[in-house]
């Protein structure tokens, strides 16, 4: 199974710019030609044997590469391929920042092409930016836009982010966001789901901070060990709640939310002990890395996990998968459901049909250890 976090190369470049954008698009091909060779492909195998593909960009001629932490954190082994096709079969991790989702990795390179670092403190709302990445696996895609805002991260305390309307989709994570001078001002990190043109990058000055610190070569196992032992003192720590935790992601967002809430309501009505906070609706980040990360943290959160995914396929077909994991991360079972708009008459009708199918299928599992019942009050 191939799980694409991002797959970025610099061949067969596709240029997409929003109509009516203020930037001089004539400069963009020259910028891409200059910085493209510094973009690299990161690929490896995770602990379950699945292939993960990510990207990064070289910031020093001796082989320091910037990427997102979520691109590498689940790798058991990994390699880096340069734009020239040259491959380094392993890398070390020099520094990482979990809060800001950043990592600096190192390959034994020499005289490599680099992308210069800009100053994110000087970024202005309205200035032109370019994002490089591989949305939906379309390698070598370049998109252009503007800085829409500078704001606090919507989910991470103490983190400022750059908002841009440059098109970003799954596959862009870890790629550079550059300005009109071709200098990196951010690391593309996330897209707000159920929205258009709401995309975000981590300011590059956080990368400067990592590069300016003590850089010690770590293995991927070393990184995971340190992450497992870390605690966010500002978050107060997650409190484990007994029962099953429902999480997941999907598109269209309205359909996913409908199915998610229907499942929560069904479990509650059946007397199942649910670990979610009352009325909690918190879909996870939309990629498989989020599931791995959640399974790593599950012993601190709940006793088991129901993970829902919903996707909109061809011919207006909605498909859903509900997977159940125990506290050790072992998949116990999965159920599938599907419906078409033509049959259900509307998107919401298709979502309702999926919810009915899934609740019918899991009814027989109520009361099993992974779906425990609440203790009856005497």
C-alpha positions, 0 to 999 in steps of 0.5 A, a space after each residue: 500500500 502506498 501512502 502519499 504524504 507528498 511526492 515532489 520532483 521538479 520534472 514535468 512542471 505544471 504551472 497553475 496561477 489564480 486568475 487575476 492574481 497580482 503577481 508577475 507570472 512571467 517571473 515564476 518559470 525563472 524562479 522555479 528553474 532556479 530553485 527546483 533542483 533543490 527540492 528532494 523526494 523522501 521515501 521509506 517504509 513504515 513499521 507496518 510495511 507500507 510505503 510513505 512518500 514525502 518531500 523536502 528542500 535542501 538548505 545547505 550544500 552539505 546536505 541539510 534538508 528541511 521537511 515536515 516532521 509528519 513526513 518522517 516520524 513513522 518511517 522505519 527506514 527511508 531514503 532521499 532522492 535528489 532532482 538529479 536522480 541521485 539517491 541517498 539510501 539513508 539519512 539522519 535527523 539533526 533536529 525536530 520540533 513537534 509543535 511546529 511539525 518541522 524536521 531537519 534531516 541530513 544526507 552525506 551530500 557535497 556541493 548540492 543546490 540549495 534554496 535560500 532562506 527568507 525572513 518570515 518576519 518581513 512577510 507582508 499580507 498580499 505579497 506573491 508566493 509560490 508553493 511546490 509540491 505534488 497534490 494528489 500525486 501529480 508530481 512537479 506541480 507549482 502553484 502561485 498565490 498571495 499571502 492571505 493572512 498571518 495568524 495563530 494556528 487554529 489547533 496548536 497553541 503558541 504557533 504562528 502560521 502563514 495563510 495563503 491562497 496558493 493551491 495546496 492539497 495532500 501531497 504538498 506537505 514538506 515543500 517550500 513556500 517561496 517569495 518573488 525572490 525565490 527565498 523560502 518563507 515557509 514550509 507547506 504544512 496543512 490545508 483546512 478541509 471543507 474549504 478552498 484556498 485556505 492553506 497554511 505554511 510554517 514560517 521559515 524563521 522557525 527553521 532558522 531557529 532549529 538550524 541555529 541550535 545544537 544539531 545532533 545526528 539521531 536515528 528515526 528510532 531515536 526521534 520516536 523515542 524522544 517524541 513518546 517521552 515528550 509532554 506539552 506542558 502548555 496543553 496540560 496533557 491529555 486525560 485518558 477517558 475509558 471506552 472507545 474513541 471515534 475519530 477519522 477524516 473524509 470528504 465531502 466534509 458535510 457528509 463525513 460530519 453527518 456520518 460521524 455524528 450519526 455513529 456517535 449518537 448510535 453508540 451512545 443510544 446503545 449504551 456504549 462507553 464512548 471516550 469522546 467528550 460530549 458533542 465532540 467533533 474533531 476529525 483528524 488530519 486527512 492522511 494515513 500518518 495521522 492514524 499512525 500518530 493517533 495509534 501511538 497515542 491511543 494508550 493515553 487517550 482511550 481503550 480502543 479506536 473506531 476510525 472512520 473514513 469517507 470518500 467521494 468517488 466517481 459517479 457520485 458514489 460515497 464510500 466509507 470504511 470503519 476500522 476498529 483497533 485495540 489499545 495496542 494498535 492491532 486492527 480487529 475488524 473493519 466494515 465498509 459501506 457505499 451509496 450513490 446520490 442517484 439512488 439516495 437522491 442527494 448527498 445527504 441522502 447518500 451519507 444517511 444511507 452509509 450511516 445506516 449501513 454502518 450502524 447495522 453492521 456494528 450493532 452485532 459487535 456492541 458489548 464486545 471488549 472494543 465496544 464496551 457497555 456502560 456500567 448500569 447504575 444500581 
